[in-house]
Amino acid sequence: MPRHRVTALVSGDVSPLDLGAVAEVFGVDPGLAPDWYEFSICGSAPGPNTMQGGLHLIIDRGLEALAEADTIVVLPFFPFAGERAGECMLGLLADAAARGCRILSVRVAAFVLAAAGLLDHRRATTHWQFCAALAAAYPLVQVVPDAPYVDEGNILTSGGAGAVIDLCLHVVRKDHGAEVADRLARLLVTDPHRDGAQAHFLGRPAPDADGRRLGPTLAWALSHLAERPDPDRLAAMAAMSRRTLYREFRAETGTTPHRWLVAQQVGLAQRMLETSRFSVAEIARRCGFDDVSVFRRHFTAKTGLSPVAYRRAFGQFGAGTDILKRTDDAQIAG
């Protein structure tokens, strides 16, 4: 039986990190399954190419490989506008999807899938920094900004660079089972499954008050985080029942009201820890937490760092953060 053929589609200055992650999973046989993938790289300009950073790349095949692949992984095009792909490439991707080929996008390559019409009326994600741009450029796409990846059957999209491995492991899990995917994750020294990988880095979202039912409600919540809005209050603001709110919330954001609110509170706290001299206790209060220990637990769960460690790593005040750290430690201990 022929092995599953995975083709990475590259064009222009591809990122070595993106291509390396894809090749590490699909192009290197770890000996975990007898029928590992057959991996190749294709593009519109086969032969020697230059990647970002000046690294050299040999593209194996031309676009004819798209007609033979079982899985196509579309790497980001820089600049990333979907029309950069060209009508021929977009048509070949649409044809591949029509015959049942599985197609993955890495980061802003979601724009290429969207330009090919493959994301219409589907959930999708991209790098968090460009989620709003994707939604504006392709209004038929239901963008899920805080998802590390989105699986819509044969069309899958991933978020930031760190989510590429998450998506690839997810595909391995579907093809070869959880045990094989977990063993591969251990070999790669990464978590077998991470939930909400982009939530750590999301900036303040700008809900579309015109195009989405919950837009005004989300905008209000973002402006009143210190008041600790809860799902019941959001339902009242949206003039919906609690049950309807949860259904609409899941459809528009891909998560629950509570998880979304905590993510926004933590995101605000990240910005304040980076840019302000407020104590951790004061930041917790301003972000809607009345208990510093609860704030610390949520913050650490979302970012992997305690508030104090995060401020020391990312704060803008240099040596002054040592004073803040001593103040924060005393307040947390108290």
KEKE-3310 file (N, C-alpha, C; in steps of 0.2 Angstrom, whole numbers, plus 5000, padded with zeros to 4 digits):
npx = (5004:5003:5012:5006:5005:5013:5014:5023:5019:5027:5032:5040:5049:5050:5048:5061:5058:5044:5044:5053:5047:5036:5042:5050:5040:5033:5042:5053:5056:5051:5051:5039:5028:5024:5020:5025:5024:5026:5036:5037:5043:5035:5032:5029:5041:5052:5068:5083:5080:5078:5077:5069:5081:5091:5094:5097:5086:5081:5068:5058:5048:5036:5021:5013:5013:5003:4992:4993:4995:4991:4990:4991:5002:5001:5013:5017:5015:5025:5025:5009:4997:4983:4981:4993:4996:4992:4981:4982:4988:4979:4967:4972:4973:4960:4954:4961:4956:4942:4943:4945:4957:4967:4970:4981:4984:4997:5000:4999:4996:4983:4976:4979:4971:4959:4958:4956:4944:4942:4939:4927:4912:4917:4925:4940:4957:4972:4988:4988:4989:4984:4971:4960:4962:4960:4947:4941:4944:4939:4924:4915:4922:4923:4931:4942:4950:4958:4961:4973:4974:4962:4951:4942:4938:4943:4950:4961:4967:4981:4987:4999:5017:5021:5010:5011:5017:5008:4997:5002:5004:4992:4986:4994:4989:4976:4979:4987:4984:4982:4992:5004:5005:5007:5019:5028:5027:5034:5047:5049:5050:5039:5022:5009:4997:4990:4979:4971:4983:4986:4980:4989:4995:4987:4982:4972:4956:4946:4930:4918:4905:4895:4894:4892:4882:4885:4895:4893:4891:4903:4912:4908:4910:4924:4928:4924:4930:4936:4924:4921:4912:4900:4894:4879:4877:4882:4873:4861:4865:4866:4853:4848:4844:4853:4856:4855:4865:4877:4877:4878:4890:4899:4898:4903:4915:4922:4924:4919:4909:4914:4928:4932:4931:4940:4952:4953:4954:4967:4974:4974:4980:4993:4997:4997:5007:5018:5019:5016:5018:5011:5007:5006:4994:4986:4985:4978:4966:4962:4960:4949:4949:4946:4953:4970:4977:4969:4969:4983:4983:4975:4983:4995:4991:4987:4998:5010:5019:5022:5014:5024:5036:5033:5032:5046:5052:5046:5043:5044:5053:5066:5079:5071:5061:5065:5063:5049:5046:5050:5040:5028:5030:5029:5016:5009:5013:5007)
npy = (4994:5011:5024:5038:5053:5068:5085:5100:5116:5129:5146:5160:5169:5158:5154:5147:5141:5138:5129:5120:5114:5107:5098:5091:5084:5077:5073:5066:5050:5043:5031:5026:5021:5009:5014:5027:5045:5050:5063:5078:5094:5107:5119:5134:5138:5127:5120:5129:5140:5154:5155:5164:5174:5170:5157:5143:5133:5119:5116:5103:5099:5104:5113:5102:5092:5095:5089:5076:5074:5068:5075:5092:5105:5121:5134:5150:5164:5178:5194:5192:5192:5184:5184:5184:5171:5168:5164:5151:5143:5144:5139:5125:5121:5122:5112:5101:5101:5098:5085:5078:5079:5083:5098:5109:5125:5135:5147:5163:5158:5155:5165:5162:5150:5155:5164:5155:5151:5141:5142:5148:5150:5142:5138:5145:5149:5160:5168:5177:5191:5194:5191:5199:5206:5195:5192:5204:5204:5193:5190:5179:5169:5162:5167:5161:5168:5164:5151:5138:5130:5125:5113:5108:5096:5091:5103:5112:5124:5134:5144:5155:5153:5144:5135:5127:5115:5110:5108:5099:5088:5085:5081:5069:5062:5060:5051:5041:5038:5041:5037:5035:5049:5055:5049:5054:5067:5068:5064:5076:5085:5092:5097:5085:5089:5105:5117:5132:5139:5152:5161:5166:5176:5185:5201:5216:5212:5218:5219:5216:5227:5228:5217:5206:5198:5198:5208:5222:5218:5211:5222:5230:5222:5222:5235:5235:5226:5227:5228:5215:5207:5194:5179:5180:5193:5197:5190:5198:5210:5207:5205:5191:5174:5165:5152:5154:5164:5156:5148:5157:5163:5153:5150:5162:5165:5153:5148:5148:5159:5162:5157:5165:5178:5177:5175:5188:5196:5191:5195:5209:5211:5206:5216:5227:5223:5223:5237:5246:5253:5248:5238:5220:5216:5228:5228:5215:5219:5229:5222:5214:5204:5199:5193:5190:5178:5170:5177:5175:5161:5160:5167:5161:5149:5152:5159:5152:5158:5166:5181:5189:5184:5186:5200:5203:5197:5203:5217:5234:5243:5239:5239:5244:5235:5226:5232:5232:5219:5215:5222:5216:5203:5204:5208:5197:5187:5191)
npz = (5000:4996:5004:5013:5005:5008:5004:5005:5001:4995:4993:4988:5001:5011:5029:5038:5051:5050:5039:5044:5055:5049:5041:5050:5057:5047:5037:5043:5048:5062:5067:5073:5067:5054:5042:5038:5033:5016:5011:5002:4994:4986:4973:4964:4957:4955:4960:4965:4979:4990:5007:5021:5030:5023:5020:5010:4999:4991:4980:4977:4968:4955:4953:4949:4958:4967:4963:4966:4979:4995:5007:5008:5014:5016:5016:5023:5013:5009:5004:5013:5007:5000:4986:4981:4978:4965:4951:4945:4955:4966:4959:4958:4971:4975:4967:4972:4985:4981:4977:4988:4995:5009:5017:5024:5032:5037:5049:5042:5030:5029:5022:5009:5007:5010:4999:4989:4991:5000:5013:5015:5024:5034:5050:5055:5058:5061:5062:5077:5076:5064:5063:5063:5051:5042:5044:5040:5026:5021:5023:5024:5031:5046:5058:5071:5084:5095:5094:5094:5083:5070:5065:5052:5046:5031:5029:5037:5049:5056:5070:5077:5075:5084:5085:5074:5076:5085:5076:5067:5075:5079:5067:5065:5076:5071:5060:5065:5078:5096:5104:5096:5092:5105:5108:5098:5101:5114:5109:5102:5112:5117:5122:5121:5118:5117:5124:5118:5113:5107:5115:5125:5119:5113:5108:5112:5107:5094:5093:5080:5079:5070:5061:5069:5081:5094:5095:5100:5114:5117:5116:5126:5137:5137:5140:5153:5162:5174:5182:5184:5174:5172:5164:5165:5166:5153:5145:5148:5143:5130:5127:5128:5132:5144:5139:5125:5124:5127:5116:5105:5108:5108:5094:5088:5094:5097:5110:5128:5137:5150:5149:5139:5145:5156:5148:5142:5153:5158:5147:5148:5160:5157:5148:5157:5166:5158:5155:5165:5182:5192:5206:5208:5215:5213:5199:5198:5204:5195:5184:5186:5196:5212:5221:5224:5224:5216:5204:5201:5199:5188:5179:5178:5173:5160:5154:5158:5166:5182:5188:5193:5188:5174:5173:5176:5165:5154:5157:5155:5162:5166:5178:5187:5189:5199:5211:5210:5210:5223:5230:5225:5229:5243:5244:5238:5247:5258)
capx = (5000:5007:5012:5002:5009:5012:5017:5023:5018:5031:5032:5044:5053:5047:5051:5064:5054:5038:5045:5057:5042:5032:5047:5052:5035:5031:5048:5057:5052:5053:5050:5034:5023:5027:5018:5025:5023:5031:5036:5040:5042:5033:5031:5029:5048:5056:5075:5086:5077:5081:5072:5070:5087:5097:5096:5095:5081:5079:5061:5059:5044:5032:5014:5009:5013:4997:4987:4995:4996:4985:4989:4995:5003:5002:5017:5015:5018:5027:5019:5005:4990:4981:4981:5000:4997:4990:4975:4983:4989:4972:4963:4974:4971:4952:4954:4963:4950:4936:4944:4946:4964:4967:4974:4983:4988:5002:5000:4995:4994:4975:4974:4979:4965:4953:4957:4954:4937:4941:4937:4920:4907:4920:4929:4947:4962:4978:4992:4983:4990:4981:4964:4955:4962:4957:4939:4938:4945:4935:4918:4912:4926:4922:4938:4942:4956:4962:4963:4980:4972:4955:4950:4936:4938:4949:4953:4964:4971:4984:4989:5006:5022:5021:5004:5012:5018:5002:4992:5005:5003:4984:4985:4997:4984:4970:4981:4990:4981:4985:4998:5009:5006:5010:5026:5031:5028:5039:5053:5050:5050:5033:5016:5005:4991:4989:4973:4971:4990:4987:4977:4994:4998:4982:4981:4965:4952:4941:4924:4914:4899:4890:4893:4891:4877:4888:4900:4893:4892:4910:4915:4906:4914:4931:4928:4922:4933:4936:4918:4920:4906:4899:4889:4873:4877:4883:4867:4857:4867:4865:4846:4848:4844:4859:4857:4856:4872:4882:4877:4880:4896:4903:4898:4907:4922:4925:4925:4913:4909:4919:4935:4934:4932:4947:4957:4953:4957:4974:4978:4974:4985:4999:4999:4999:5013:5023:5019:5014:5022:5006:5008:5002:4988:4982:4983:4973:4960:4960:4958:4943:4950:4946:4958:4976:4979:4965:4972:4989:4982:4973:4988:5000:4989:4987:5005:5015:5023:5018:5014:5030:5041:5031:5035:5053:5054:5044:5042:5048:5056:5073:5081:5066:5056:5067:5059:5042:5046:5050:5033:5024:5031:5027:5009:5006:5014:5002)
capy = (5000:5017:5029:5044:5058:5075:5090:5106:5121:5135:5152:5166:5169:5154:5154:5141:5138:5135:5123:5115:5111:5103:5093:5087:5079:5073:5071:5062:5044:5042:5023:5025:5018:5006:5017:5035:5049:5052:5070:5082:5101:5109:5126:5137:5139:5122:5121:5133:5145:5157:5156:5170:5173:5169:5150:5140:5128:5116:5114:5096:5098:5110:5112:5096:5088:5096:5084:5069:5074:5066:5081:5098:5110:5128:5138:5157:5168:5184:5197:5186:5193:5178:5185:5183:5164:5167:5160:5144:5139:5144:5134:5119:5120:5121:5106:5096:5100:5095:5077:5075:5080:5086:5104:5113:5131:5137:5154:5168:5155:5155:5170:5158:5146:5160:5167:5150:5149:5135:5144:5150:5146:5137:5141:5145:5154:5162:5171:5181:5198:5195:5188:5204:5207:5189:5192:5209:5203:5187:5190:5172:5165:5162:5167:5160:5171:5162:5144:5136:5127:5123:5107:5108:5090:5091:5109:5114:5130:5135:5150:5157:5148:5138:5131:5123:5108:5107:5106:5093:5082:5083:5076:5062:5059:5057:5046:5035:5037:5046:5034:5037:5056:5057:5047:5059:5074:5067:5065:5083:5088:5097:5094:5081:5093:5111:5121:5139:5141:5159:5165:5169:5182:5189:5208:5217:5211:5223:5215:5219:5228:5228:5211:5200:5199:5199:5213:5227:5215:5210:5228:5233:5218:5224:5241:5235:5221:5229:5226:5207:5205:5187:5177:5182:5200:5197:5188:5203:5215:5205:5203:5184:5170:5162:5147:5157:5167:5151:5145:5162:5164:5147:5151:5168:5165:5146:5146:5149:5166:5162:5156:5172:5184:5176:5177:5195:5198:5190:5199:5215:5210:5206:5223:5231:5221:5226:5244:5250:5252:5246:5232:5214:5217:5233:5225:5210:5223:5233:5217:5211:5199:5202:5188:5190:5171:5167:5180:5172:5155:5160:5170:5156:5144:5155:5161:5148:5162:5169:5188:5192:5181:5189:5207:5203:5195:5208:5223:5240:5247:5237:5237:5245:5229:5222:5235:5230:5212:5214:5224:5211:5197:5205:5208:5190:5183:5194)
capz = (5000:4995:5009:5013:5002:5011:5000:5008:4996:4997:4988:4990:5006:5017:5035:5040:5056:5048:5035:5048:5059:5045:5039:5056:5058:5041:5033:5046:5050:5069:5068:5077:5063:5049:5036:5040:5027:5011:5011:4997:4994:4979:4972:4957:4955:4957:4960:4971:4981:4996:5013:5026:5034:5018:5020:5004:4999:4985:4979:4973:4962:4953:4956:4947:4964:4971:4960:4968:4986:5000:5011:5006:5019:5013:5020:5022:5007:5011:5008:5014:5003:4996:4978:4979:4976:4958:4950:4944:4961:4969:4956:4959:4978:4975:4964:4977:4990:4978:4976:4995:4998:5016:5016:5030:5031:5042:5050:5037:5023:5029:5017:5003:5007:5009:4992:4985:4993:5004:5020:5015:5029:5039:5055:5053:5062:5058:5067:5081:5074:5057:5063:5061:5044:5038:5045:5036:5019:5019:5028:5024:5035:5053:5061:5078:5085:5100:5093:5091:5076:5069:5061:5049:5042:5027:5029:5044:5049:5062:5072:5076:5073:5089:5084:5068:5079:5087:5071:5064:5080:5078:5061:5066:5080:5067:5056:5068:5085:5101:5107:5092:5093:5111:5108:5094:5105:5118:5105:5100:5118:5117:5125:5116:5116:5121:5122:5118:5113:5105:5120:5129:5116:5110:5110:5114:5101:5092:5090:5075:5081:5064:5058:5073:5086:5101:5094:5106:5120:5119:5116:5132:5142:5136:5143:5160:5165:5182:5186:5184:5171:5171:5159:5166:5164:5146:5142:5149:5139:5123:5127:5126:5137:5145:5134:5118:5124:5126:5109:5100:5110:5105:5087:5086:5097:5098:5117:5132:5140:5156:5147:5135:5150:5159:5143:5141:5160:5158:5142:5150:5165:5153:5145:5162:5169:5153:5154:5171:5188:5197:5210:5206:5218:5210:5193:5199:5205:5189:5179:5188:5201:5219:5225:5221:5223:5210:5198:5200:5196:5181:5175:5177:5169:5153:5151:5160:5171:5187:5186:5195:5183:5168:5173:5176:5158:5149:5159:5152:5167:5167:5184:5192:5191:5205:5217:5210:5212:5231:5233:5223:5233:5249:5244:5237:5253:5263)
cpx = (5004:5007:5008:5007:5008:5017:5017:5023:5022:5031:5035:5048:5050:5051:5054:5060:5048:5039:5049:5052:5038:5036:5049:5046:5033:5036:5053:5054:5055:5053:5045:5028:5026:5025:5019:5024:5028:5031:5040:5039:5040:5032:5031:5035:5052:5064:5077:5082:5080:5076:5074:5077:5093:5098:5093:5091:5081:5072:5061:5054:5040:5025:5010:5009:5006:4991:4988:4995:4990:4984:4994:4996:5005:5006:5015:5019:5020:5028:5014:4998:4989:4982:4988:5001:4996:4985:4976:4984:4982:4968:4965:4973:4964:4951:4956:4958:4944:4937:4945:4952:4963:4972:4975:4986:4992:5002:4996:4994:4986:4973:4974:4973:4959:4952:4955:4947:4936:4939:4930:4915:4910:4924:4936:4951:4968:4982:4987:4983:4986:4974:4959:4956:4959:4949:4937:4939:4941:4929:4915:4916:4924:4928:4938:4949:4960:4963:4970:4979:4965:4955:4943:4936:4944:4952:4955:4968:4975:4986:4996:5011:5022:5016:5005:5013:5012:4997:4995:5004:4996:4983:4988:4992:4979:4972:4983:4988:4985:4991:5004:5011:5009:5018:5031:5032:5033:5046:5055:5051:5045:5027:5012:4999:4990:4983:4974:4978:4990:4984:4982:4996:4993:4982:4973:4961:4947:4935:4920:4907:4893:4889:4892:4886:4880:4894:4899:4894:4899:4914:4914:4910:4921:4933:4926:4924:4934:4930:4916:4913:4906:4894:4882:4872:4878:4876:4862:4859:4866:4857:4845:4847:4851:4861:4859:4863:4877:4882:4880:4888:4901:4904:4903:4914:4926:4926:4919:4914:4914:4926:4937:4935:4939:4952:4958:4956:4964:4977:4979:4980:4992:5002:5001:5005:5019:5024:5018:5018:5017:5008:5004:4995:4983:4980:4978:4966:4957:4957:4952:4943:4950:4950:4964:4978:4975:4968:4979:4988:4980:4979:4993:4998:4988:4993:5010:5020:5019:5018:5021:5036:5039:5034:5042:5056:5052:5042:5047:5053:5063:5074:5075:5061:5059:5063:5052:5041:5046:5043:5028:5024:5028:5019:5006:5007:5009:4995)
cpy = (5006:5021:5035:5050:5065:5080:5097:5111:5127:5140:5158:5165:5165:5155:5147:5137:5135:5128:5117:5111:5106:5097:5088:5082:5074:5070:5067:5056:5043:5035:5022:5021:5015:5010:5025:5038:5049:5059:5073:5089:5103:5116:5128:5138:5133:5124:5126:5139:5148:5158:5163:5169:5171:5162:5148:5134:5126:5113:5108:5096:5104:5109:5106:5091:5089:5091:5077:5068:5071:5072:5086:5103:5116:5132:5145:5160:5175:5189:5192:5187:5187:5178:5184:5176:5163:5163:5153:5140:5139:5139:5127:5117:5118:5114:5100:5095:5097:5087:5074:5076:5084:5092:5108:5119:5132:5145:5158:5164:5154:5160:5166:5154:5150:5162:5161:5148:5143:5136:5147:5146:5141:5141:5140:5150:5155:5165:5176:5188:5199:5192:5193:5206:5201:5190:5198:5208:5198:5186:5183:5168:5167:5162:5166:5162:5168:5154:5143:5133:5126:5118:5107:5102:5090:5097:5111:5120:5131:5142:5152:5151:5142:5133:5126:5116:5105:5105:5099:5087:5080:5079:5069:5058:5056:5051:5040:5034:5041:5043:5036:5045:5058:5055:5052:5065:5073:5067:5072:5087:5094:5093:5091:5085:5099:5115:5128:5142:5149:5163:5169:5176:5187:5196:5210:5217:5217:5220:5219:5221:5228:5221:5205:5202:5201:5205:5219:5224:5214:5217:5231:5229:5220:5230:5241:5229:5221:5227:5219:5205:5197:5185:5179:5189:5201:5195:5194:5209:5214:5204:5196:5180:5167:5156:5149:5160:5162:5149:5150:5163:5159:5148:5156:5168:5159:5144:5148:5156:5167:5162:5163:5177:5183:5177:5184:5198:5197:5194:5206:5216:5210:5213:5228:5229:5223:5233:5249:5248:5249:5239:5226:5215:5222:5231:5220:5214:5226:5228:5213:5205:5202:5198:5188:5182:5168:5170:5176:5165:5155:5163:5165:5151:5146:5156:5157:5151:5165:5177:5191:5190:5185:5196:5207:5201:5200:5215:5228:5244:5245:5236:5239:5240:5225:5225:5233:5223:5211:5217:5219:5205:5198:5205:5201:5186:5185:5192)
cpz = (5000:5002:5008:5011:5005:5007:5004:5002:4998:4991:4991:4996:5012:5023:5037:5046:5054:5044:5039:5052:5055:5043:5045:5058:5053:5037:5036:5050:5057:5071:5073:5074:5057:5042:5037:5033:5022:5009:5005:4998:4987:4979:4965:4953:4957:4956:4966:4973:4988:5001:5016:5029:5029:5017:5013:5004:4992:4985:4975:4967:4961:4956:4954:4953:4968:4969:4963:4975:4990:5005:5009:5012:5016:5018:5019:5016:5010:5005:5008:5010:4999:4989:4976:4976:4968:4957:4949:4950:4965:4966:4958:4967:4979:4972:4969:4982:4988:4978:4983:4998:5004:5015:5022:5028:5038:5043:5045:5030:5023:5024:5010:5002:5007:5002:4987:4986:4997:5011:5021:5020:5033:5044:5053:5058:5058:5063:5070:5078:5068:5057:5061:5054:5040:5038:5040:5028:5017:5024:5029:5029:5042:5057:5069:5081:5090:5100:5091:5084:5076:5064:5058:5044:5038:5026:5036:5044:5056:5063:5071:5075:5078:5088:5078:5071:5081:5082:5068:5068:5080:5072:5062:5071:5076:5063:5059:5075:5090:5104:5103:5092:5099:5111:5104:5098:5110:5115:5103:5106:5118:5120:5119:5113:5120:5119:5123:5117:5111:5111:5124:5126:5112:5112:5111:5107:5100:5089:5085:5077:5076:5062:5062:5079:5092:5101:5100:5113:5122:5120:5123:5138:5142:5140:5151:5163:5172:5186:5186:5181:5171:5166:5159:5164:5156:5143:5143:5144:5132:5122:5124:5132:5138:5140:5127:5118:5123:5119:5104:5102:5107:5097:5084:5089:5098:5105:5121:5135:5145:5153:5143:5140:5153:5154:5142:5148:5160:5153:5144:5156:5162:5151:5151:5166:5165:5154:5160:5177:5194:5200:5207:5209:5215:5203:5193:5199:5199:5183:5181:5193:5208:5224:5221:5219:5217:5204:5196:5197:5189:5176:5173:5172:5161:5150:5153:5164:5176:5185:5188:5190:5176:5168:5173:5169:5153:5151:5156:5156:5169:5175:5189:5194:5197:5211:5216:5212:5220:5233:5231:5227:5240:5249:5242:5243:5258:5261)
residu = (MET:PRO:ARG:HIS:ARG:VAL:THR:ALA:LEU:VAL:SER:GLY:ASP:VAL:SER:PRO:LEU:ASP:LEU:GLY:ALA:VAL:ALA:GLU:VAL:PHE:GLY:VAL:ASP:PRO:GLY:LEU:ALA:PRO:ASP:TRP:TYR:GLU:PHE:SER:ILE:CYS:GLY:SER:ALA:PRO:GLY:PRO:ASN:THR:MET:GLN:GLY:GLY:LEU:HIS:LEU:ILE:ILE:ASP:ARG:GLY:LEU:GLU:ALA:LEU:ALA:GLU:ALA:ASP:THR:ILE:VAL:VAL:LEU:PRO:PHE:PHE:PRO:PHE:ALA:GLY:GLU:ARG:ALA:GLY:GLU:CYS:MET:LEU:GLY:LEU:LEU:ALA:ASP:ALA:ALA:ALA:ARG:GLY:CYS:ARG:ILE:LEU:SER:VAL:ARG:VAL:ALA:ALA:PHE:VAL:LEU:ALA:ALA:ALA:GLY:LEU:LEU:ASP:HIS:ARG:ARG:ALA:THR:THR:HIS:TRP:GLN:PHE:CYS:ALA:ALA:LEU:ALA:ALA:ALA:TYR:PRO:LEU:VAL:GLN:VAL:VAL:PRO:ASP:ALA:PRO:TYR:VAL:ASP:GLU:GLY:ASN:ILE:LEU:THR:SER:GLY:GLY:ALA:GLY:ALA:VAL:ILE:ASP:LEU:CYS:LEU:HIS:VAL:VAL:ARG:LYS:ASP:HIS:GLY:ALA:GLU:VAL:ALA:ASP:ARG:LEU:ALA:ARG:LEU:LEU:VAL:THR:ASP:PRO:HIS:ARG:ASP:GLY:ALA:GLN:ALA:HIS:PHE:LEU:GLY:ARG:PRO:ALA:PRO:ASP:ALA:ASP:GLY:ARG:ARG:LEU:GLY:PRO:THR:LEU:ALA:TRP:ALA:LEU:SER:HIS:LEU:ALA:GLU:ARG:PRO:ASP:PRO:ASP:ARG:LEU:ALA:ALA:MET:ALA:ALA:MET:SER:ARG:ARG:THR:LEU:TYR:ARG:GLU:PHE:ARG:ALA:GLU:THR:GLY:THR:THR:PRO:HIS:ARG:TRP:LEU:VAL:ALA:GLN:GLN:VAL:GLY:LEU:ALA:GLN:ARG:MET:LEU:GLU:THR:SER:ARG:PHE:SER:VAL:ALA:GLU:ILE:ALA:ARG:ARG:CYS:GLY:PHE:ASP:ASP:VAL:SER:VAL:PHE:ARG:ARG:HIS:PHE:THR:ALA:LYS:THR:GLY:LEU:SER:PRO:VAL:ALA:TYR:ARG:ARG:ALA:PHE:GLY:GLN:PHE:GLY:ALA:GLY:THR:ASP:ILE:LEU:LYS:ARG:THR:ASP:ASP:ALA:GLN:ILE:ALA:GLY)
# end
